[in-house]
Amino acid sequence: MYGSWRYIVPQNGPDFQNYGFLAQASWFFTEKAALYGRYDWISPGNQPGSLDNFNSVTLGLNFLPFTFTNRYKLTLETSYVLDSISSTIVPTGSGLGYLPTADDGQFLLRLQLQFGF
């Protein structure tokens, strides 16, 4: 669980603040597999403009093929954004996998292989 706060002083215009919060929990139901859930919330705070909060809920599964290291992991996750992402301060090209849209609600399904050296 963590939170963030930004205080921005632009060269032109008033100062403003943004806030964020993330909560995540996981459970290893076998020695090699874990189920996890996550909630993200990002508020534009008092940033000028007509902006909405970003809210997403994620459910995922991690599979670690080797018990002696966590350098290799296969992840399958699905995420749901509750509101329109285009009206938030979250950039759509940020690598999150969401597309710019004015419609509420967007699903994401991601499968990835992670490895380290």
MOPAC internal coordinates of N, CA, C and O (Angstrom, degrees):
PM7 1SCF
backbone

  N    0.0000 0     0.00 0     0.00 0    0    0    0
  C    1.4286 1     0.00 0     0.00 0    1    0    0
  C    1.5244 1   108.00 1     0.00 0    2    1    0
  O    1.2310 1   121.00 1   -44.99 1    3    2    1
  N    1.3116 1   115.69 1   135.01 1    3    2    1
  C    1.4490 1   118.25 1   174.42 1    5    3    2
  C    1.5147 1   110.06 1  -155.86 1    6    5    3
  O    1.2310 1   121.24 1   -15.63 1    7    6    5
  N    1.3127 1   115.24 1   164.37 1    7    6    5
  C    1.4552 1   122.35 1   178.18 1    9    7    6
  C    1.5141 1   110.02 1  -134.06 1   10    9    7
  O    1.2310 1   120.92 1   -16.56 1   11   10    9
  N    1.2997 1   115.84 1   163.44 1   11   10    9
  C    1.4655 1   120.32 1   177.84 1   13   11   10
  C    1.5211 1   109.60 1  -141.53 1   14   13   11
  O    1.2310 1   121.36 1   -25.56 1   15   14   13
  N    1.3101 1   115.01 1   154.44 1   15   14   13
  C    1.4586 1   122.61 1   178.30 1   17   15   14
  C    1.5131 1   107.30 1  -143.28 1   18   17   15
  O    1.2310 1   120.45 1   -48.72 1   19   18   17
  N    1.3267 1   116.74 1   131.28 1   19   18   17
  C    1.4632 1   121.29 1   176.76 1   21   19   18
  C    1.5204 1   108.70 1  -121.53 1   22   21   19
  O    1.2310 1   121.39 1   -44.71 1   23   22   21
  N    1.3160 1   114.95 1   135.29 1   23   22   21
  C    1.4658 1   121.67 1   173.38 1   25   23   22
  C    1.5223 1   106.29 1  -115.91 1   26   25   23
  O    1.2310 1   120.12 1   -63.80 1   27   26   25
  N    1.3245 1   117.37 1   116.20 1   27   26   25
  C    1.4541 1   122.44 1  -173.54 1   29   27   26
  C    1.5207 1   109.67 1  -110.95 1   30   29   27
  O    1.2310 1   121.42 1   -48.48 1   31   30   29
  N    1.3294 1   114.90 1   131.52 1   31   30   29
  C    1.4580 1   121.86 1   176.40 1   33   31   30
  C    1.5300 1   107.32 1  -116.96 1   34   33   31
  O    1.2310 1   120.09 1   -87.71 1   35   34   33
  N    1.3433 1   117.43 1    92.29 1   35   34   33
  C    1.4667 1   119.32 1  -179.49 1   37   35   34
  C    1.5238 1   111.46 1   -73.40 1   38   37   35
  O    1.2310 1   120.69 1   -20.90 1   39   38   37
  N    1.3289 1   116.28 1   159.10 1   39   38   37
  C    1.4647 1   120.12 1   178.20 1   41   39   38
  C    1.5242 1   111.39 1   -66.23 1   42   41   39
  O    1.2310 1   120.92 1   144.49 1   43   42   41
  N    1.3311 1   115.85 1   -35.51 1   43   42   41
  C    1.4616 1   121.22 1   177.71 1   45   43   42
  C    1.5165 1   108.65 1  -124.56 1   46   45   43
  O    1.2310 1   120.01 1   -51.06 1   47   46   45
  N    1.3105 1   117.59 1   128.94 1   47   46   45
  C    1.4556 1   120.70 1   178.39 1   49   47   46
  C    1.5139 1   112.40 1   107.01 1   50   49   47
  O    1.2310 1   120.97 1    -5.38 1   51   50   49
  N    1.3232 1   115.75 1   174.62 1   51   50   49
  C    1.4694 1   120.63 1  -176.51 1   53   51   50
  C    1.5295 1   112.47 1   -77.85 1   54   53   51
  O    1.2310 1   121.35 1   -23.63 1   55   54   53
  N    1.3283 1   115.02 1   156.37 1   55   54   53
  C    1.4619 1   121.67 1   173.07 1   57   55   54
  C    1.5292 1   108.65 1   -67.48 1   58   57   55
  O    1.2310 1   120.66 1   -28.00 1   59   58   57
  N    1.3396 1   116.35 1   152.00 1   59   58   57
  C    1.4623 1   119.73 1   176.60 1   61   59   58
  C    1.5174 1   110.15 1  -151.36 1   62   61   59
  O    1.2310 1   121.45 1   -10.37 1   63   62   61
  N    1.3468 1   114.83 1   169.63 1   63   62   61
  C    1.4565 1   121.67 1  -176.66 1   65   63   62
  C    1.5213 1   110.35 1  -131.98 1   66   65   63
  O    1.2310 1   120.40 1   -33.84 1   67   66   65
  N    1.3432 1   116.85 1   146.16 1   67   66   65
  C    1.4626 1   124.11 1   173.07 1   69   67   66
  C    1.5258 1   107.93 1  -123.41 1   70   69   67
  O    1.2310 1   120.71 1   -25.30 1   71   70   69
  N    1.3426 1   116.24 1   154.70 1   71   70   69
  C    1.4570 1   122.11 1  -179.09 1   73   71   70
  C    1.5284 1   110.23 1  -133.00 1   74   73   71
  O    1.2310 1   120.46 1   -24.17 1   75   74   73
  N    1.2940 1   116.72 1   155.83 1   75   74   73
  C    1.4545 1   120.65 1   176.32 1   77   75   74
  C    1.5157 1   111.06 1  -152.26 1   78   77   75
  O    1.2310 1   121.48 1   -22.12 1   79   78   77
  N    1.3383 1   114.78 1   157.88 1   79   78   77
  C    1.4592 1   120.88 1  -178.80 1   81   79   78
  C    1.5235 1   107.90 1  -151.51 1   82   81   79
  O    1.2310 1   120.39 1   -40.50 1   83   82   81
  N    1.3220 1   116.86 1   139.50 1   83   82   81
  C    1.4593 1   122.39 1   176.27 1   85   83   82
  C    1.5177 1   108.38 1  -137.87 1   86   85   83
  O    1.2310 1   120.87 1   -46.10 1   87   86   85
  N    1.3251 1   115.95 1   133.90 1   87   86   85
  C    1.4672 1   121.52 1   174.82 1   89   87   86
  C    1.5227 1   107.48 1  -128.99 1   90   89   87
  O    1.2310 1   120.74 1   -47.68 1   91   90   89
  N    1.3226 1   116.19 1   132.32 1   91   90   89
  C    1.4629 1   120.95 1  -178.83 1   93   91   90
  C    1.5203 1   109.18 1  -141.46 1   94   93   91
  O    1.2310 1   121.32 1   -36.66 1   95   94   93
  N    1.3277 1   115.08 1   143.34 1   95   94   93
  C    1.4630 1   121.31 1   176.16 1   97   95   94
  C    1.5189 1   108.11 1  -140.18 1   98   97   95
  O    1.2310 1   120.93 1   -31.14 1   99   98   97
  N    1.3383 1   115.82 1   148.86 1   99   98   97
  C    1.4628 1   119.46 1   177.70 1  101   99   98
  C    1.5250 1   109.43 1  -139.84 1  102  101   99
  O    1.2310 1   121.75 1   -18.80 1  103  102  101
  N    1.3238 1   114.25 1   161.20 1  103  102  101
  C    1.4592 1   121.33 1  -178.43 1  105  103  102
  C    1.5257 1   108.77 1  -143.43 1  106  105  103
  O    1.2310 1   120.50 1   -60.19 1  107  106  105
  N    1.3277 1   116.66 1   119.81 1  107  106  105
  C    1.4631 1   121.70 1   174.61 1  109  107  106
  C    1.5255 1   107.64 1   -80.08 1  110  109  107
  O    1.2310 1   120.45 1   -73.52 1  111  110  109
  N    1.3260 1   116.74 1   106.48 1  111  110  109
  C    1.4557 1   119.63 1   179.44 1  113  111  110
  C    1.5221 1   111.82 1   -91.21 1  114  113  111
  O    1.2310 1   119.67 1   167.84 1  115  114  113
  N    1.3303 1   118.23 1   -12.16 1  115  114  113
  C    1.4626 1   123.57 1   166.24 1  117  115  114
  C    1.5249 1   106.18 1  -137.99 1  118  117  115
  O    1.2310 1   120.47 1    -2.70 1  119  118  117
  N    1.3046 1   116.71 1   177.30 1  119  118  117
  C    1.4626 1   120.60 1   179.54 1  121  119  118
  C    1.5274 1   112.33 1   -66.77 1  122  121  119
  O    1.2310 1   120.14 1   156.67 1  123  122  121
  N    1.3367 1   117.33 1   -23.33 1  123  122  121
  C    1.4613 1   121.53 1  -174.94 1  125  123  122
  C    1.5253 1   114.41 1  -115.80 1  126  125  123
  O    1.2310 1   119.33 1   177.51 1  127  126  125
  N    1.3147 1   118.88 1    -2.49 1  127  126  125
  C    1.4630 1   120.61 1  -174.46 1  129  127  126
  C    1.5239 1   111.55 1  -133.20 1  130  129  127
  O    1.2310 1   121.38 1   -41.91 1  131  130  129
  N    1.3351 1   114.97 1   138.09 1  131  130  129
  C    1.4555 1   121.06 1   179.64 1  133  131  130
  C    1.5205 1   110.05 1  -134.19 1  134  133  131
  O    1.2310 1   120.96 1   -40.97 1  135  134  133
  N    1.3013 1   115.77 1   139.03 1  135  134  133
  C    1.4466 1   123.91 1   174.68 1  137  135  134
  C    1.5238 1   107.02 1  -100.51 1  138  137  135
  O    1.2310 1   119.92 1   -40.77 1  139  138  137
  N    1.3398 1   117.75 1   139.23 1  139  138  137
  C    1.4587 1   119.07 1   179.14 1  141  139  138
  C    1.5233 1   111.04 1  -139.77 1  142  141  139
  O    1.2310 1   121.80 1   -23.24 1  143  142  141
  N    1.3147 1   114.16 1   156.76 1  143  142  141
  C    1.4534 1   122.37 1   176.06 1  145  143  142
  C    1.5189 1   109.19 1  -134.17 1  146  145  143
  O    1.2310 1   120.87 1   -30.28 1  147  146  145
  N    1.3235 1   115.93 1   149.72 1  147  146  145
  C    1.4685 1   120.06 1  -177.21 1  149  147  146
  C    1.5259 1   109.48 1  -146.73 1  150  149  147
  O    1.2310 1   120.74 1   -34.80 1  151  150  149
  N    1.3285 1   116.20 1   145.20 1  151  150  149
  C    1.4538 1   122.93 1   172.86 1  153  151  150
  C    1.5196 1   107.83 1  -128.13 1  154  153  151
  O    1.2310 1   120.60 1   -50.62 1  155  154  153
  N    1.3397 1   116.45 1   129.38 1  155  154  153
  C    1.4660 1   122.96 1   177.80 1  157  155  154
  C    1.5213 1   109.13 1  -117.28 1  158  157  155
  O    1.2310 1   120.79 1   -40.97 1  159  158  157
  N    1.3077 1   116.09 1   139.03 1  159  158  157
  C    1.4689 1   121.61 1   175.57 1  161  159  158
  C    1.5159 1   107.63 1  -140.19 1  162  161  159
  O    1.2310 1   120.49 1   -53.75 1  163  162  161
  N    1.3232 1   116.66 1   126.25 1  163  162  161
  C    1.4686 1   121.94 1   177.19 1  165  163  162
  C    1.5203 1   107.57 1  -130.41 1  166  165  163
  O    1.2310 1   120.85 1   -55.31 1  167  166  165
  N    1.3120 1   115.99 1   124.69 1  167  166  165
  C    1.4592 1   122.21 1  -178.60 1  169  167  166
  C    1.5251 1   110.04 1  -108.21 1  170  169  167
  O    1.2310 1   119.87 1   -42.92 1  171  170  169
  N    1.3336 1   117.84 1   137.08 1  171  170  169
  C    1.4542 1   119.37 1   175.27 1  173  171  170
  C    1.5287 1   112.09 1   -72.38 1  174  173  171
  O    1.2310 1   120.17 1   172.99 1  175  174  173
  N    1.3263 1   117.29 1    -7.01 1  175  174  173
  C    1.4615 1   120.58 1   179.30 1  177  175  174
  C    1.5128 1   110.38 1    61.44 1  178  177  175
  O    1.2310 1   120.85 1    51.02 1  179  178  177
  N    1.3119 1   115.98 1  -128.98 1  179  178  177
  C    1.4655 1   120.42 1   179.59 1  181  179  178
  C    1.5288 1   111.89 1  -103.91 1  182  181  179
  O    1.2310 1   120.39 1  -152.92 1  183  182  181
  N    1.3412 1   116.86 1    27.08 1  183  182  181
  C    1.4638 1   121.11 1   177.51 1  185  183  182
  C    1.5279 1   108.74 1   -63.86 1  186  185  183
  O    1.2310 1   119.97 1   -44.81 1  187  186  185
  N    1.3357 1   117.67 1   135.19 1  187  186  185
  C    1.4663 1   120.21 1   179.94 1  189  187  186
  C    1.5297 1   111.50 1   -60.25 1  190  189  187
  O    1.2310 1   120.95 1   -35.69 1  191  190  189
  N    1.3235 1   115.78 1   144.31 1  191  190  189
  C    1.4519 1   121.77 1   179.14 1  193  191  190
  C    1.5111 1   111.14 1   115.38 1  194  193  191
  O    1.2310 1   121.41 1    -9.38 1  195  194  193
  N    1.3068 1   114.90 1   170.62 1  195  194  193
  C    1.4650 1   121.53 1   179.41 1  197  195  194
  C    1.5271 1   108.17 1   -96.83 1  198  197  195
  O    1.2310 1   120.47 1   -92.95 1  199  198  197
  N    1.3285 1   116.70 1    87.05 1  199  198  197
  C    1.4573 1   122.51 1  -174.99 1  201  199  198
  C    1.5215 1   111.09 1  -118.03 1  202  201  199
  O    1.2310 1   120.93 1   -34.45 1  203  202  201
  N    1.3242 1   115.82 1   145.55 1  203  202  201
  C    1.4588 1   122.28 1   179.36 1  205  203  202
  C    1.5206 1   110.53 1  -103.91 1  206  205  203
  O    1.2310 1   120.95 1   -14.66 1  207  206  205
  N    1.3232 1   115.79 1   165.34 1  207  206  205
  C    1.4616 1   121.94 1   172.61 1  209  207  206
  C    1.5225 1   109.19 1   -71.89 1  210  209  207
  O    1.2310 1   120.81 1   -30.38 1  211  210  209
  N    1.3188 1   116.05 1   149.62 1  211  210  209
  C    1.4618 1   123.15 1   171.75 1  213  211  210
  C    1.5178 1   106.79 1   -99.15 1  214  213  211
  O    1.2310 1   120.43 1   -55.06 1  215  214  213
  N    1.3250 1   116.79 1   124.94 1  215  214  213
  C    1.4655 1   123.19 1   178.23 1  217  215  214
  C    1.5127 1   108.52 1  -131.25 1  218  217  215
  O    1.2310 1   120.09 1   -53.39 1  219  218  217
  N    1.3224 1   117.44 1   126.61 1  219  218  217
  C    1.4616 1   119.76 1   174.74 1  221  219  218
  C    1.5210 1   110.07 1  -138.87 1  222  221  219
  O    1.2310 1   121.71 1   -32.17 1  223  222  221
  N    1.3243 1   114.33 1   147.83 1  223  222  221
  C    1.4573 1   123.04 1   177.97 1  225  223  222
  C    1.5235 1   107.11 1  -122.52 1  226  225  223
  O    1.2310 1   120.11 1   -46.78 1  227  226  225
  N    1.3352 1   117.39 1   133.22 1  227  226  225
  C    1.4583 1   122.25 1  -176.75 1  229  227  226
  C    1.5162 1   110.05 1  -129.18 1  230  229  227
  O    1.2310 1   121.49 1   -38.49 1  231  230  229
  N    1.3232 1   114.76 1   141.51 1  231  230  229
  C    1.4565 1   122.37 1   172.45 1  233  231  230
  C    1.5174 1   106.85 1  -129.99 1  234  233  231
  O    1.2310 1   120.25 1   -50.48 1  235  234  233
  N    1.3363 1   117.13 1   129.52 1  235  234  233
  C    1.4539 1   119.97 1  -175.87 1  237  235  234
  C    1.5118 1   113.60 1  -144.05 1  238  237  235
  O    1.2310 1   122.31 1   -11.49 1  239  238  237
  N    1.3294 1   113.18 1   168.51 1  239  238  237
  C    1.4583 1   122.27 1   179.18 1  241  239  238
  C    1.5257 1   107.99 1  -133.45 1  242  241  239
  O    1.2310 1   120.54 1   -53.03 1  243  242  241
  N    1.3224 1   116.58 1   126.97 1  243  242  241
  C    1.4626 1   123.22 1   174.89 1  245  243  242
  C    1.5216 1   109.10 1  -107.34 1  246  245  243
  O    1.2310 1   121.16 1   -44.40 1  247  246  245
  N    1.3179 1   115.39 1   135.60 1  247  246  245
  C    1.4618 1   121.17 1   174.90 1  249  247  246
  C    1.5191 1   108.19 1  -123.13 1  250  249  247
  O    1.2310 1   120.38 1   -58.07 1  251  250  249
  N    1.3160 1   116.87 1   121.93 1  251  250  249
  C    1.4578 1   123.25 1   178.78 1  253  251  250
  C    1.5219 1   107.45 1  -108.62 1  254  253  251
  O    1.2310 1   119.53 1   -72.06 1  255  254  253
  N    1.3439 1   118.50 1   107.94 1  255  254  253
  C    1.4612 1   120.62 1  -172.62 1  257  255  254
  C    1.5320 1   114.51 1   -68.58 1  258  257  255
  O    1.2310 1   120.18 1   157.93 1  259  258  257
  N    1.3225 1   117.26 1   -22.07 1  259  258  257
  C    1.4633 1   120.45 1  -178.22 1  261  259  258
  C    1.5174 1   109.59 1  -118.48 1  262  261  259
  O    1.2310 1   120.21 1   -47.01 1  263  262  261
  N    1.3125 1   117.21 1   132.99 1  263  262  261
  C    1.4637 1   120.44 1  -179.76 1  265  263  262
  C    1.5284 1   112.61 1   -81.49 1  266  265  263
  O    1.2310 1   119.69 1   164.92 1  267  266  265
  N    1.3244 1   118.20 1   -15.08 1  267  266  265
  C    1.4563 1   120.89 1  -177.42 1  269  267  266
  C    1.5290 1   113.06 1   -88.39 1  270  269  267
  O    1.2310 1   119.29 1   172.74 1  271  270  269
  N    1.3404 1   118.96 1    -7.26 1  271  270  269
  C    1.4634 1   121.40 1   179.43 1  273  271  270
  C    1.5194 1   109.81 1  -154.14 1  274  273  271
  O    1.2310 1   120.93 1   -25.80 1  275  274  273
  N    1.3211 1   115.82 1   154.20 1  275  274  273
  C    1.4609 1   120.43 1   173.76 1  277  275  274
  C    1.5320 1   110.83 1  -110.87 1  278  277  275
  O    1.2310 1   119.92 1  -159.27 1  279  278  277
  N    1.3104 1   117.76 1    20.73 1  279  278  277
  C    1.4739 1   122.18 1   179.67 1  281  279  278
  C    1.5168 1   113.14 1   -73.21 1  282  281  279
  O    1.2310 1   120.08 1   163.15 1  283  282  281
  N    1.3126 1   117.45 1   -16.85 1  283  282  281
  C    1.4610 1   121.57 1  -179.12 1  285  283  282
  C    1.5307 1   107.66 1  -123.10 1  286  285  283
  O    1.2310 1   121.33 1   -51.71 1  287  286  285
  N    1.3280 1   115.07 1   128.29 1  287  286  285
  C    1.4559 1   118.48 1  -175.92 1  289  287  286
  C    1.5249 1   109.35 1  -150.57 1  290  289  287
  O    1.2310 1   120.79 1   -42.89 1  291  290  289
  N    1.2983 1   116.10 1   137.11 1  291  290  289
  C    1.4532 1   123.11 1   173.87 1  293  291  290
  C    1.5244 1   106.64 1  -108.50 1  294  293  291
  O    1.2310 1   120.75 1   -52.54 1  295  294  293
  N    1.3413 1   116.17 1   127.46 1  295  294  293
  C    1.4593 1   121.26 1  -176.79 1  297  295  294
  C    1.5172 1   110.42 1  -123.66 1  298  297  295
  O    1.2310 1   121.11 1   -45.26 1  299  298  297
  N    1.3078 1   115.48 1   134.74 1  299  298  297
  C    1.4608 1   122.79 1   171.83 1  301  299  298
  C    1.5186 1   105.91 1  -125.07 1  302  301  299
  O    1.2310 1   120.86 1   -55.43 1  303  302  301
  N    1.3489 1   115.96 1   124.57 1  303  302  301
  C    1.4512 1   118.52 1  -179.83 1  305  303  302
  C    1.5189 1   111.15 1  -142.62 1  306  305  303
  O    1.2310 1   121.47 1   -26.84 1  307  306  305
  N    1.3172 1   114.78 1   153.16 1  307  306  305
  C    1.4493 1   121.82 1   172.67 1  309  307  306
  C    1.5191 1   107.29 1  -126.32 1  310  309  307
  O    1.2310 1   121.58 1   -39.24 1  311  310  309
  N    1.3299 1   114.57 1   140.76 1  311  310  309
  C    1.4484 1   121.32 1  -177.09 1  313  311  310
  C    1.5118 1   109.01 1  -131.69 1  314  313  311
  O    1.2310 1   120.83 1   -27.20 1  315  314  313
  N    1.3094 1   116.02 1   152.80 1  315  314  313
  C    1.4588 1   121.72 1   177.80 1  317  315  314
  C    1.5186 1   108.71 1  -135.56 1  318  317  315
  O    1.2310 1   120.57 1   -54.94 1  319  318  317
  N    1.3300 1   116.51 1   125.06 1  319  318  317
  C    1.4603 1   122.40 1   174.70 1  321  319  318
  C    1.5237 1   107.01 1   -94.69 1  322  321  319
  O    1.2310 1   120.49 1   -55.41 1  323  322  321
  N    1.3115 1   116.68 1   124.59 1  323  322  321
  C    1.4573 1   120.60 1  -173.61 1  325  323  322
  C    1.5260 1   113.55 1   -72.50 1  326  325  323
  O    1.2310 1   119.77 1   145.86 1  327  326  325
  N    1.3234 1   118.04 1   -34.14 1  327  326  325
  C    1.4581 1   122.03 1  -175.35 1  329  327  326
  C    1.5279 1   110.64 1  -117.77 1  330  329  327
  O    1.2310 1   120.70 1    -0.05 1  331  330  329
  N    1.2995 1   116.27 1   179.95 1  331  330  329
  C    1.4585 1   121.75 1   176.08 1  333  331  330
  C    1.5224 1   109.60 1   -67.90 1  334  333  331
  O    1.2310 1   120.12 1   -54.49 1  335  334  333
  N    1.3056 1   117.37 1   125.51 1  335  334  333
  C    1.4704 1   119.99 1  -179.21 1  337  335  334
  C    1.5296 1   111.68 1   -75.05 1  338  337  335
  O    1.2310 1   119.83 1   155.81 1  339  338  337
  N    1.3314 1   117.92 1   -24.19 1  339  338  337
  C    1.4634 1   121.31 1  -177.56 1  341  339  338
  C    1.5279 1   112.74 1   -68.28 1  342  341  339
  O    1.2310 1   119.89 1   160.25 1  343  342  341
  N    1.3309 1   117.81 1   -19.75 1  343  342  341
  C    1.4603 1   120.22 1  -179.16 1  345  343  342
  C    1.5303 1   112.16 1  -102.27 1  346  345  343
  O    1.2310 1   120.07 1  -161.11 1  347  346  345
  N    1.3378 1   117.46 1    18.89 1  347  346  345
  C    1.4659 1   121.70 1   178.30 1  349  347  346
  C    1.5303 1   109.47 1  -111.92 1  350  349  347
  O    1.2310 1   120.69 1    -4.65 1  351  350  349
  N    1.3381 1   116.29 1   175.35 1  351  350  349
  C    1.4624 1   120.33 1   177.03 1  353  351  350
  C    1.5266 1   112.25 1   -87.34 1  354  353  351
  O    1.2310 1   120.38 1   179.42 1  355  354  353
  N    1.3343 1   116.88 1    -0.58 1  355  354  353
  C    1.4624 1   120.96 1   178.77 1  357  355  354
  C    1.5216 1   108.82 1   -79.67 1  358  357  355
  O    1.2310 1   119.75 1   -59.24 1  359  358  357
  N    1.3322 1   118.07 1   120.76 1  359  358  357
  C    1.4699 1   119.59 1   179.97 1  361  359  358
  C    1.5298 1   111.17 1   -70.91 1  362  361  359
  O    1.2310 1   120.71 1   -44.34 1  363  362  361
  N    1.3307 1   116.25 1   135.66 1  363  362  361
  C    1.4624 1   119.99 1  -178.02 1  365  363  362
  C    1.5231 1   111.84 1   -71.81 1  366  365  363
  O    1.2310 1   118.84 1   157.42 1  367  366  365
  N    1.2915 1   119.82 1   -22.58 1  367  366  365
  C    1.4534 1   122.42 1   178.70 1  369  367  366
  C    1.5124 1   112.99 1   -92.60 1  370  369  367
  O    1.2310 1   119.82 1  -152.91 1  371  370  369
  N    1.3251 1   117.94 1    27.09 1  371  370  369
  C    1.4629 1   121.66 1  -173.45 1  373  371  370
  C    1.5195 1   113.98 1   -88.73 1  374  373  371
  O    1.2310 1   119.63 1  -177.31 1  375  374  373
  N    1.3280 1   118.31 1     2.69 1  375  374  373
  C    1.4511 1   120.91 1  -178.87 1  377  375  374
  C    1.5131 1   113.48 1    89.28 1  378  377  375
  O    1.2310 1   119.79 1  -175.39 1  379  378  377
  N    1.3120 1   118.00 1     4.61 1  379  378  377
  C    1.4591 1   121.08 1   178.36 1  381  379  378
  C    1.5209 1   111.88 1   -73.24 1  382  381  379
  O    1.2310 1   120.34 1   154.40 1  383  382  381
  N    1.3308 1   116.96 1   -25.60 1  383  382  381
  C    1.4589 1   120.63 1   178.32 1  385  383  382
  C    1.5125 1   114.44 1   101.31 1  386  385  383
  O    1.2310 1   119.58 1   179.44 1  387  386  385
  N    1.3202 1   118.40 1    -0.56 1  387  386  385
  C    1.4619 1   121.40 1   179.04 1  389  387  386
  C    1.5238 1   110.11 1   -88.74 1  390  389  387
  O    1.2310 1   120.99 1   -28.73 1  391  390  389
  N    1.3172 1   115.71 1   151.27 1  391  390  389
  C    1.4580 1   121.99 1   178.96 1  393  391  390
  C    1.5224 1   109.90 1  -101.28 1  394  393  391
  O    1.2310 1   120.01 1   -30.63 1  395  394  393
  N    1.3383 1   117.58 1   149.37 1  395  394  393
  C    1.4595 1   118.82 1   177.02 1  397  395  394
  C    1.5283 1   109.88 1   -66.61 1  398  397  395
  O    1.2310 1   120.45 1   -51.54 1  399  398  397
  N    1.3117 1   116.74 1   128.46 1  399  398  397
  C    1.4574 1   122.01 1   179.22 1  401  399  398
  C    1.5191 1   109.67 1  -155.77 1  402  401  399
  O    1.2310 1   120.68 1   -30.62 1  403  402  401
  N    1.3093 1   116.31 1   149.38 1  403  402  401
  C    1.4587 1   121.29 1   176.10 1  405  403  402
  C    1.5236 1   111.09 1   -92.10 1  406  405  403
  O    1.2310 1   120.09 1   173.88 1  407  406  405
  N    1.3370 1   117.44 1    -6.12 1  407  406  405
  C    1.4684 1   121.66 1  -179.63 1  409  407  406
  C    1.5221 1   111.23 1   -83.06 1  410  409  407
  O    1.2310 1   121.06 1   -33.65 1  411  410  409
  N    1.3117 1   115.58 1   146.35 1  411  410  409
  C    1.4634 1   121.16 1   175.28 1  413  411  410
  C    1.5254 1   109.77 1   -74.78 1  414  413  411
  O    1.2310 1   120.90 1   -34.49 1  415  414  413
  N    1.3171 1   115.89 1   145.51 1  415  414  413
  C    1.4575 1   121.60 1   174.68 1  417  415  414
  C    1.5113 1   113.16 1    77.12 1  418  417  415
  O    1.2310 1   121.06 1   -57.49 1  419  418  417
  N    1.3229 1   115.58 1   122.51 1  419  418  417
  C    1.4582 1   121.74 1   177.98 1  421  419  418
  C    1.5255 1   108.13 1  -150.49 1  422  421  419
  O    1.2310 1   120.84 1   -50.55 1  423  422  421
  N    1.3153 1   116.00 1   129.45 1  423  422  421
  C    1.4660 1   121.78 1   178.23 1  425  423  422
  C    1.5199 1   110.21 1   -95.65 1  426  425  423
  O    1.2310 1   121.42 1   -28.07 1  427  426  425
  N    1.3115 1   114.89 1   151.93 1  427  426  425
  C    1.4493 1   121.92 1   175.90 1  429  427  426
  C    1.5292 1   107.35 1  -137.44 1  430  429  427
  O    1.2310 1   120.54 1   -43.29 1  431  430  429
  N    1.3044 1   116.57 1   136.71 1  431  430  429
  C    1.4567 1   121.95 1   174.47 1  433  431  430
  C    1.5205 1   106.78 1  -124.90 1  434  433  431
  O    1.2310 1   120.34 1   -56.21 1  435  434  433
  N    1.3409 1   116.95 1   123.79 1  435  434  433
  C    1.4590 1   121.14 1  -175.07 1  437  435  434
  C    1.5262 1   109.70 1  -129.55 1  438  437  435
  O    1.2310 1   121.09 1   -45.52 1  439  438  437
  N    1.3044 1   115.51 1   134.48 1  439  438  437
  C    1.4542 1   123.51 1   172.87 1  441  439  438
  C    1.5173 1   106.60 1  -124.67 1  442  441  439
  O    1.2310 1   120.26 1   -55.31 1  443  442  441
  N    1.3244 1   117.12 1   124.69 1  443  442  441
  C    1.4623 1   118.90 1  -178.08 1  445  443  442
  C    1.5271 1   111.03 1  -144.61 1  446  445  443
  O    1.2310 1   122.01 1   -29.46 1  447  446  445
  N    1.3044 1   113.76 1   150.54 1  447  446  445
  C    1.4585 1   122.52 1   174.74 1  449  447  446
  C    1.5086 1   106.88 1  -109.77 1  450  449  447
  O    1.2310 1   120.38 1   -54.78 1  451  450  449
  N    1.3142 1   116.87 1   125.22 1  451  450  449
  C    1.4612 1   122.01 1   179.68 1  453  451  450
  C    1.5188 1   108.92 1  -114.76 1  454  453  451
  O    1.2310 1   121.10 1   -42.12 1  455  454  453
  N    1.3195 1   115.49 1   137.88 1  455  454  453
  C    1.4604 1   118.85 1   177.25 1  457  455  454
  C    1.5152 1   109.49 1  -148.66 1  458  457  455
  O    1.2310 1   120.91 1   -24.46 1  459  458  457
  N    1.3204 1   115.87 1   155.54 1  459  458  457
  C    1.4546 1   122.48 1  -178.84 1  461  459  458
  C    1.5111 1   110.49 1  -130.94 1  462  461  459
  O    1.2310 1   121.83 1   -12.31 1  463  462  461
  N    1.2997 1   114.09 1   167.69 1  463  462  461
  C    1.4751 1   120.55 1  -179.39 1  465  463  462
  C    1.5040 1   110.42 1  -115.33 1  466  465  463
  O    1.2310 1   120.10 1   180.00 1  467  466  465

